[in-house]
Each structure stands twice: as structure tokens, then as C-alpha cells.
């Protein structure tokens, strides 16, 4: 993606879809993978996509790779498909909320 306008739009869409901070996402990925006896290393916690989203959140726009742009597009699409602003998950709908949080989107966050 070499068009600066497309990059700007993707950057904005990604940061609108990913409403968790890098600290919140990192903590969530660790909690999600924690077991009763052990907790994974921070860089090994969560899904590969969740870790990639975390890495993107810690980058400047000028440092993005083609792989970053691909993941950003996938996350924007996935969050858009799973998040329903008129039907946000209720307190009991934890599975959908947790799936979205693994992508960096907490539907209960304003």
C-alpha cells in the first residue's frame, strides 16, 4: 500500500477498531492464556494475531511493514463483522467479547 491516503484511512480505521491500549491488550493476552499453575511469557501470550496487533500499537505509522498493513486490514474487517454497535454483547455474552478483545477491541469500552 503506497498510496498515502489509503494508508491514512487504514491507520484511522485500525485505531477506531482497536480501542484497547497496548497495556490493556498485553494484560488481556496474558490473562487469557494464564493457567492455574503458570502464566506465559508476555511475548508468548495470546494468539499470533493478538501479538501482531500489540506490536502494531507500539509502532509509528512510518514503521509499518506490508505484513502489518495486511493484519491491520484483517483486524478492521474482523472487528467490523463481529462488532454490532446496536447489539453490543450483554454481560453474559463473554465469548464474543473475548474474541474481539483478542483483536484489541473491547465492545464494552466507550
N, C-alpha and C positions, 0 to 999 in steps of 0.2 A: 504494500500500500504506500505509494509515493505521493499521492495527492494530499496536500496539507489540509484541505477542507474535509476530506474523508477521515483523516487521522484525528482531526479536532472533533468531529462528530462521534467517532468511535470512543475517543477518550471521555467525552461528556456522557455518552450512553453508558459506558462501563462504570463510571463513578456515580451515576444515578442508580444503576442496578446494584452495585456493590456498596451497600450503605453501612457496612461494618468497617471499623478502623482496622489497621493491621494488627494492633494489640488485641482487639476483640476477636478477630478471626484466628489469630495464633492461639489464644486461650481456648477458643471453641474447638479447634482441631485437636488440641492436647486433651481436653476433657472428653471429647467424642471417642478418642482412641484409648483412654485410660482404662486400665483393668483394675480389679480389686488389689492385686499384688504389685503392679508396676505401671509406670507411666512412660510412654515413648519419649525418645529424644525430640525436642521441638522441631528439628528439621526432618523428622521422620513421621510426625503425627499427621493424621488426616489423609485424604485422597491426594493423588498426584495433581488433580485439577485444583483442589483447595490450596495445596502448597504453591502451585504456579500463580494463583490469584494473589496469594500473600506476597510472593516475590514481585509481582507487578505493582502492588500497592506501595512497595518500597522503592520503586524506580521513578525517575523523571521521564517525562514524555519523550525526550530526545534519546533515551537509552533503550527504548523498546526494540525488541527483535521481531522478525516475522512470526516466530512461534508465539511470542507474547500477543501479537495482534490477532492471531488465529484463536488463541484461548480467550481473549477479550471478546471477540465476536461470538464465540460459543457460549460464554457466560451470559452475555446480554440476551442472546436468543433463549437460553435455558431459563433464565430468571423471568423473562417476558412470558414464556409459555407456562411456567409453573405458578407465577405470582398473579393473583387476581385481586386488583385493588378494591373491587366491590365485594369480594368474598374472601377477605383475609382469613387465615386459619384461626379458629377459635382456640381457646386454651387446650382443649383436648386433641387438637389436630397436630400433634407433635411431630409425626413422621414427615409431613410435608414441610413444616417449619425447619426441621433439622436438615433435610435435603437442601433447602435453599440456603441455610446458614453455612453449609459446607462450601457453597459457592460465594459466600461473603454477603449474602442478602438475608437480613432478619426482617421478616414481614411484620413483626410486632413493633419494630422500631419506627418511630415517626420520621 
